[in-house]
């Protein structure tokens, strides 16, 4: 891609893990409304469950997640007790043993829980929900300081997929972002997981971190390729110190510039493709035999708050402080402060802080954006039929796309839009043409490159 095009479109744009995006959530969507939504769910709908554990023992300075640093275990155990109560509260509204197709634990770091508490949480979900035969149970794992007993507890609890953060193997980079993680530690955790029968392995990498170079990123890719993960995510570091104050610990003078970031991304993605991984969507890579590759080919790839997924669920139930849920009627987010979240639950109230009620227009635009983000193409006229709309309703969006087409970011054929392979990195920019809420001076998003 031409460097002047990169420069022109290096703007702040959403990652579109939802549409409308989280900054559009409003205080008017509260626990009372969400309770009504949960009660109205078709009992035959399969659910997806997201559990948030907002604790870590050290802060990684690149982190954009909702987490809190703790050096005592008491707050974590107290949080788990309240989480058990929240599960009881939600199940009391939904009804017992609802079918779940997907479970995901994120954070923070879920593996900060002691082994017996990992098992307690897993068993609690299994006791209260009916997991479908092919349900995926994924857990984000921090390998640092993790005992084999924790991995054994996860295996006993029935997890099927492990997502492991690596980011970069260079000790200089690791020190600069406050995440020291020797390769041997990562390799041991992966080997142990596989020996316990947990064979679906994801690895997360990053580019654009302080002191990273193209050569260093390639060394990281080559090292993790030896571990043979099924999927990899290659995320661009989003430096947003005005939102995440701990990022001020990162020396901006040693952050790679726009062109360097692009070169790192391109070199890493090329190496992954050379080794048999398919580039999927914006930032995921999967083996040809992986379910994500198969879903991509069938046009069944989806995008939600955890990123790319093959889970087509109509309802995502978020559990834990700050967790986000999705419902056919809209989105909700729990209170982020643990104290506020806990007070609601102790009061017998659903701990919803804010959310958004979806309009029919939102649903159509969401479908268009999702297909662009997943397939790099969309037939707007076909989708309009599904939502009883006319494609002419999106005419202003196509007007916005014309300049992008002139610069090679997309190709327009009637009501069809396609993103060329060489412009994949800027797919969020193309998708943003359909975002009616996006403000030109928005500060809550990451740069496109």
C-alpha positions as CSV (number, residue, x, y, z in Angstrom):
1,X,0.0,0.0,0.0
2,X,1.2,3.5,-0.8
3,X,2.6,5.4,2.2
4,X,0.6,8.5,1.4
5,X,-2.6,6.5,1.6
6,X,-1.6,5.1,5.0
7,X,-0.9,8.6,6.2
8,X,-4.2,9.9,4.8
9,X,-6.3,7.3,6.5
10,X,-4.4,6.9,9.8
11,X,-7.4,8.1,11.7
12,X,-9.2,7.1,15.0
13,X,-11.8,4.5,14.1
14,X,-13.7,1.8,16.1
15,X,-12.7,-1.9,16.0
16,X,-16.4,-2.7,15.5
17,X,-16.6,-5.6,17.9
18,X,-20.1,-4.3,18.1
19,X,-22.3,-1.8,16.3
20,X,-23.3,0.7,17.6
21,X,-20.0,0.8,19.6
22,X,-19.7,1.0,23.3
23,X,-19.2,4.8,23.5
24,X,-22.9,5.0,22.4
25,X,-24.2,3.1,25.4
26,X,-26.5,5.2,27.5
27,X,-27.4,5.3,31.2
28,X,-31.1,4.9,30.5
29,X,-30.7,1.2,29.8
30,X,-30.8,-0.2,33.4
31,X,-31.2,-3.4,35.3
32,X,-34.9,-3.3,35.3
33,X,-35.1,-3.1,31.5
34,X,-32.4,-5.8,31.1
35,X,-34.4,-8.0,33.4
36,X,-37.4,-7.6,31.1
37,X,-35.2,-8.5,28.1
38,X,-33.9,-11.6,29.8
39,X,-37.4,-12.7,30.7
40,X,-38.6,-12.2,27.1
41,X,-35.9,-14.4,25.6
42,X,-37.2,-17.4,23.6
43,X,-36.5,-20.4,25.7
44,X,-35.2,-22.3,22.7
45,X,-32.4,-19.7,22.0
46,X,-29.0,-21.0,22.8
47,X,-26.9,-18.6,24.9
48,X,-23.3,-17.5,25.0
49,X,-21.8,-16.7,28.4
50,X,-19.0,-14.2,29.1
51,X,-17.5,-14.1,32.6
52,X,-15.2,-11.2,33.5
53,X,-12.5,-11.5,36.2
54,X,-11.1,-7.9,36.6
55,X,-7.9,-8.7,38.5
56,X,-4.2,-9.0,37.7
57,X,-1.1,-9.2,39.9
58,X,0.8,-6.8,37.6
59,X,-0.2,-4.2,35.1
60,X,0.9,-4.7,31.5
61,X,1.3,-1.2,30.3
62,X,-0.2,-2.0,26.9
63,X,-3.4,-3.3,28.4
64,X,-6.7,-1.8,27.3
65,X,-8.9,-4.1,29.4
66,X,-10.9,-3.3,32.5
67,X,-8.7,-4.7,35.3
68,X,-7.4,-3.9,38.8
69,X,-4.0,-4.8,40.3
70,X,-4.2,-6.8,43.6
71,X,-1.5,-8.2,45.9
72,X,-3.9,-10.0,48.2
73,X,-6.2,-12.9,47.4
74,X,-9.1,-11.8,49.7
75,X,-10.6,-9.4,47.2
76,X,-10.5,-12.0,44.5
77,X,-12.2,-14.6,46.6
78,X,-14.8,-12.0,47.7
79,X,-15.4,-11.2,44.0
80,X,-15.9,-14.9,43.2
81,X,-18.5,-15.2,46.0
82,X,-20.5,-12.3,44.5
83,X,-20.1,-13.7,41.0
84,X,-21.7,-16.9,42.2
85,X,-24.6,-14.8,43.5
86,X,-24.9,-13.0,40.2
87,X,-25.1,-16.3,38.3
88,X,-28.0,-17.3,40.7
89,X,-29.7,-14.0,40.1
90,X,-29.5,-14.2,36.3
91,X,-30.5,-17.9,36.2
92,X,-33.5,-17.0,38.4
93,X,-34.6,-14.6,35.7
94,X,-33.8,-16.8,32.7
95,X,-34.9,-20.1,34.2
96,X,-32.7,-23.1,35.0
97,X,-30.6,-25.1,32.6
98,X,-30.8,-22.9,29.6
99,X,-28.7,-24.1,26.7
100,X,-25.3,-22.5,26.3
101,X,-23.2,-23.0,23.1
102,X,-20.2,-20.9,24.2
103,X,-18.5,-19.9,27.4
104,X,-15.6,-17.4,27.5
105,X,-13.7,-16.2,30.6
106,X,-11.8,-13.0,30.2
107,X,-10.2,-10.3,32.2
108,X,-8.0,-9.1,33.7
109,X,-6.7,-12.6,34.2
110,X,-9.2,-15.4,35.0
111,X,-6.2,-17.7,35.9
112,X,-5.5,-15.4,38.9
113,X,-8.1,-17.6,40.6
114,X,-6.8,-20.5,42.8
115,X,-7.3,-24.0,41.2
116,X,-10.1,-24.9,43.5
117,X,-11.9,-21.6,42.6
118,X,-11.4,-22.1,38.9
119,X,-13.1,-25.5,39.3
120,X,-15.8,-23.9,41.5
121,X,-16.7,-21.4,38.8
122,X,-16.7,-23.9,36.0
123,X,-18.9,-26.3,38.0
124,X,-21.3,-23.4,38.9
125,X,-21.8,-22.7,35.2
126,X,-22.3,-26.4,34.3
127,X,-24.8,-26.8,37.2
128,X,-26.9,-23.9,36.1
129,X,-26.7,-24.1,32.3
130,X,-26.9,-27.0,29.8
131,X,-23.8,-27.0,27.6
132,X,-24.6,-28.2,24.1
133,X,-22.7,-31.2,22.9
134,X,-20.3,-29.2,20.8
135,X,-20.1,-26.2,23.1
136,X,-16.8,-24.3,23.2
137,X,-15.5,-23.3,26.6
138,X,-12.6,-20.8,26.2
139,X,-10.4,-19.3,28.9
140,X,-7.8,-16.5,28.6
141,X,-4.6,-17.7,30.3
142,X,-1.7,-15.7,31.6
143,X,1.2,-18.2,31.7
144,X,3.3,-16.3,34.2
145,X,3.5,-17.9,37.6
146,X,0.8,-20.4,36.7
147,X,1.1,-23.8,38.4
148,X,0.2,-27.1,36.7
149,X,-2.5,-27.5,39.3
150,X,-4.4,-24.6,37.8
151,X,-4.2,-26.1,34.4
152,X,-5.4,-29.4,35.8
153,X,-8.4,-27.6,37.4
154,X,-9.3,-26.0,34.1
155,X,-9.1,-29.4,32.4
156,X,-11.3,-30.9,35.1
157,X,-13.7,-28.0,34.6
158,X,-14.1,-28.9,31.0
159,X,-12.4,-26.1,29.1
160,X,-11.9,-26.8,25.4
161,X,-9.9,-23.8,24.2
162,X,-7.0,-21.8,25.8
163,X,-6.2,-18.3,24.6
164,X,-2.6,-17.3,25.7
165,X,-1.1,-13.9,25.7
166,X,2.5,-13.6,24.4
167,X,2.7,-10.3,22.6
168,X,6.5,-10.3,22.0
169,X,9.4,-12.6,23.1
170,X,12.1,-9.9,23.2
171,X,13.1,-9.2,26.8
172,X,13.7,-5.5,26.0
173,X,10.2,-5.1,24.6
174,X,8.8,-7.1,27.6
175,X,10.5,-4.8,30.1
176,X,9.3,-1.7,28.3
177,X,5.7,-2.9,28.7
178,X,6.1,-4.5,32.1
179,X,5.3,-8.0,31.1
180,X,8.3,-10.4,31.6
181,X,7.4,-13.8,30.1
182,X,10.2,-16.2,29.2
183,X,9.5,-18.4,26.2
184,X,10.0,-21.5,28.3
185,X,7.1,-20.5,30.5
186,X,4.7,-20.1,27.6
187,X,5.9,-23.4,26.0
188,X,5.5,-25.3,29.2
189,X,1.9,-24.1,29.7
190,X,1.0,-25.1,26.1
191,X,2.6,-28.5,26.4
192,X,0.8,-29.1,29.7
193,X,-2.5,-28.1,28.3
194,X,-2.1,-30.5,25.4
195,X,-1.1,-33.3,27.7
196,X,-4.4,-32.7,29.6
197,X,-6.4,-32.9,26.4
198,X,-6.9,-29.2,25.8
199,X,-5.6,-29.1,22.3
200,X,-7.3,-26.0,20.9
201,X,-4.7,-23.2,21.4
202,X,-4.9,-19.5,20.5
203,X,-1.9,-17.2,20.9
204,X,-2.1,-13.4,21.0
205,X,0.7,-11.3,19.5
206,X,1.1,-7.5,19.2
207,X,2.9,-5.1,16.9
208,X,3.6,-1.4,17.4
209,X,5.0,-1.9,20.9
210,X,8.0,0.1,22.2
211,X,11.4,-1.0,20.8
212,X,9.7,-3.5,18.4
213,X,11.3,-3.9,15.0
214,X,10.3,-5.9,11.9
215,X,13.1,-8.4,12.6
216,X,12.1,-8.7,16.2
217,X,8.4,-9.3,15.3
218,X,9.4,-12.0,12.8
219,X,11.5,-13.7,15.6
220,X,8.5,-13.7,17.8
221,X,6.3,-15.2,15.0
222,X,8.8,-17.9,14.2
223,X,9.1,-18.8,17.9
224,X,5.3,-19.2,18.5
225,X,5.0,-21.1,15.2
226,X,7.1,-23.8,16.8
227,X,4.3,-24.2,19.4
228,X,1.8,-24.9,16.6
229,X,-1.2,-22.9,17.8
230,X,-4.5,-23.4,15.9
231,X,-5.2,-19.7,15.8
232,X,-3.3,-16.5,16.3
233,X,-4.4,-12.9,16.8
234,X,-2.1,-10.1,15.6
235,X,-3.2,-6.9,17.3
236,X,-1.9,-3.4,16.8
237,X,-1.0,-1.7,20.0
238,X,-3.5,1.1,20.7
239,X,-1.7,3.9,22.6
240,X,-4.5,5.8,24.4
241,X,-3.0,7.2,27.6
242,X,-5.9,9.7,27.8
243,X,-8.2,6.7,28.4
244,X,-5.8,4.2,30.1
245,X,-3.5,6.3,32.4
246,X,-1.1,3.4,33.0
247,X,0.0,3.7,29.3
248,X,1.7,6.9,30.3
249,X,4.5,4.6,31.7
250,X,5.4,3.8,28.0
251,X,8.0,6.1,26.5
252,X,6.3,7.4,23.4
253,X,9.7,8.2,21.9
254,X,10.4,4.5,21.4
255,X,7.1,3.6,19.9
256,X,7.2,2.6,16.2
257,X,5.8,5.1,13.8
258,X,3.0,4.6,11.4
259,X,5.2,3.2,8.6
260,X,7.1,1.0,11.0
261,X,3.8,-0.4,12.5
262,X,2.6,-1.2,9.0
263,X,5.8,-2.9,8.1
264,X,5.7,-5.0,11.2
265,X,2.1,-6.0,10.6
266,X,2.8,-6.9,7.0
267,X,5.9,-8.9,7.7
268,X,4.2,-10.9,10.5
269,X,1.1,-11.6,8.5
270,X,3.2,-12.7,5.5
271,X,5.2,-15.1,7.6
272,X,2.0,-16.6,9.1
273,X,0.5,-17.1,5.6
274,X,3.7,-18.7,4.4
275,X,3.4,-21.2,7.2
276,X,-0.2,-22.3,6.3
277,X,-2.3,-19.9,8.4
278,X,-5.1,-18.1,6.7
279,X,-5.6,-14.4,7.3
280,X,-9.1,-14.0,8.6
281,X,-10.8,-10.6,9.0
282,X,-8.7,-7.8,10.4
283,X,-6.3,-9.5,12.7
284,X,-6.9,-13.3,13.1
285,X,-5.0,-16.2,11.5
286,X,-6.1,-19.8,11.6
287,X,-5.0,-23.2,10.2
288,X,-6.8,-24.4,7.1
289,X,-8.4,-27.2,9.2
290,X,-9.6,-24.9,12.0
291,X,-13.3,-24.3,12.6
292,X,-12.7,-20.6,12.0
293,X,-11.4,-21.2,8.5
294,X,-14.3,-23.4,7.7
295,X,-16.8,-20.9,9.1
296,X,-15.1,-18.1,7.1
297,X,-15.5,-20.1,3.8
298,X,-19.1,-20.7,4.6
299,X,-19.8,-17.1,5.3
300,X,-20.6,-17.9,8.9
301,X,-17.9,-15.9,10.7
302,X,-19.1,-13.4,13.3
303,X,-17.7,-10.6,15.4
304,X,-18.5,-9.9,19.0
305,X,-17.0,-8.2,22.0
306,X,-14.3,-11.0,22.2
307,X,-13.4,-10.5,18.6
308,X,-13.9,-12.9,15.7
309,X,-16.0,-16.0,16.6
310,X,-17.8,-18.9,15.0
311,X,-20.5,-18.5,17.7
312,X,-23.8,-17.3,16.0
313,X,-25.6,-16.7,19.3
314,X,-28.6,-14.4,19.5
315,X,-28.0,-13.6,23.2
316,X,-24.7,-13.1,25.0
317,X,-25.0,-13.0,28.8
318,X,-22.3,-10.9,30.5
319,X,-21.4,-11.8,34.1
320,X,-19.0,-9.9,36.3
321,X,-18.1,-6.3,36.8
322,X,-17.9,-4.3,33.6
323,X,-18.9,-7.3,31.4
324,X,-20.9,-6.6,28.3
325,X,-23.9,-8.5,27.1
326,X,-25.9,-8.6,23.9
327,X,-29.6,-9.3,23.4
328,X,-31.9,-9.2,20.4
329,X,-33.2,-5.9,21.8
330,X,-29.8,-4.3,22.4
331,X,-26.6,-4.2,24.5
332,X,-25.9,-3.9,28.2
333,X,-22.9,-3.3,30.3
334,X,-22.5,-4.1,34.0
335,X,-21.2,-1.5,36.5
336,X,-17.4,-1.4,36.3
337,X,-16.6,-0.5,39.9
338,X,-16.7,-3.8,41.8
339,X,-18.2,-2.0,44.8
340,X,-21.2,-0.8,42.8
341,X,-21.6,-4.1,41.0
342,X,-21.6,-6.0,44.3
343,X,-24.1,-3.6,45.9
344,X,-26.6,-4.2,43.1
345,X,-26.3,-7.9,43.5
346,X,-26.6,-7.9,47.2
347,X,-29.8,-5.8,46.7
348,X,-31.1,-8.5,44.4
349,X,-30.9,-6.2,41.4
350,X,-29.3,-7.0,38.0
351,X,-26.1,-4.8,38.0
352,X,-26.6,-3.1,34.6
353,X,-25.0,0.3,34.4
354,X,-25.8,1.3,30.8
355,X,-26.6,0.0,27.4
356,X,-28.3,0.7,24.1
357,X,-31.7,-0.2,22.6
358,X,-31.2,-1.2,19.0
359,X,-33.2,0.4,16.2
360,X,-34.0,-1.3,12.9
361,X,-31.5,1.0,11.3
362,X,-28.9,-0.1,13.8
363,X,-29.5,-3.7,13.0
364,X,-29.1,-3.2,9.3
365,X,-25.9,-1.2,9.6
366,X,-24.6,-3.7,12.1
367,X,-25.1,-6.5,9.6
368,X,-23.4,-4.5,6.8
369,X,-20.4,-3.7,9.0
370,X,-20.1,-7.2,10.3
371,X,-19.9,-8.7,6.8
372,X,-17.3,-6.2,5.8
373,X,-15.2,-6.9,8.9
374,X,-15.6,-10.7,8.4
375,X,-15.8,-11.3,4.6
376,X,-14.2,-8.1,3.2
377,X,-17.3,-7.8,1.0
378,X,-21.0,-7.1,1.4
379,X,-24.1,-7.0,-0.8
380,X,-26.0,-4.1,0.7
381,X,-29.1,-4.7,-1.4
382,X,-29.4,-8.3,-0.3
383,X,-29.1,-7.4,3.4
384,X,-31.6,-4.6,3.0
385,X,-34.2,-7.3,1.9
386,X,-33.6,-9.1,5.2
387,X,-34.5,-5.9,7.1
388,X,-37.3,-4.7,4.8
389,X,-35.4,-1.6,3.7
390,X,-34.3,-0.1,0.4
391,X,-30.7,0.1,-0.5
392,X,-31.2,3.7,-1.4
393,X,-31.5,4.3,2.4
394,X,-27.7,3.8,2.4
395,X,-27.0,6.2,-0.4
396,X,-25.2,8.7,1.7
397,X,-22.8,5.9,2.9
398,X,-22.0,5.1,-0.7
399,X,-21.3,8.7,-1.3
400,X,-18.8,8.6,1.5
401,X,-17.2,5.4,0.0
402,X,-16.5,7.1,-3.4
403,X,-13.3,8.8,-2.2
404,X,-12.2,5.6,-0.5
405,X,-12.7,3.8,-3.9
406,X,-10.6,6.5,-5.6
407,X,-7.8,5.7,-3.1
408,X,-8.1,2.0,-3.6
409,X,-9.6,1.1,-0.2
410,X,-12.7,-0.5,-1.7
411,X,-14.4,-1.4,-4.9
412,X,-18.1,-0.5,-5.6
413,X,-20.2,-2.5,-8.0
414,X,-23.8,-1.4,-7.8
415,X,-24.8,-2.0,-4.2
416,X,-21.9,-4.3,-3.6
417,X,-18.8,-3.2,-1.7
418,X,-15.5,-5.2,-1.7
419,X,-12.2,-4.5,0.1
420,X,-9.2,-5.5,-1.9
421,X,-6.7,-7.7,-0.1
422,X,-4.0,-5.0,-0.1
423,X,-6.4,-2.7,1.7
424,X,-7.4,-5.2,4.4
425,X,-5.6,-3.3,7.1
426,X,-7.9,-0.3,6.5
427,X,-11.2,-2.3,6.6
428,X,-12.3,-0.4,9.7
429,X,-12.1,2.8,7.7
430,X,-14.3,1.3,5.0
431,X,-16.8,-0.1,7.5
432,X,-17.0,3.3,9.2
433,X,-18.7,4.8,6.2
434,X,-21.8,3.0,7.5
435,X,-21.4,4.2,11.1
436,X,-24.0,7.0,11.6
437,X,-22.7,7.7,15.1
438,X,-19.0,8.2,14.4
439,X,-17.8,11.7,15.2
440,X,-14.7,13.0,13.3
441,X,-13.1,14.1,16.5
442,X,-13.8,10.9,18.5
443,X,-11.0,10.2,21.0
444,X,-12.1,6.8,22.3
445,X,-10.9,4.7,19.4
446,X,-7.5,3.4,18.1
447,X,-5.7,4.4,15.0
448,X,-6.5,2.5,11.8
449,X,-2.9,1.6,11.1
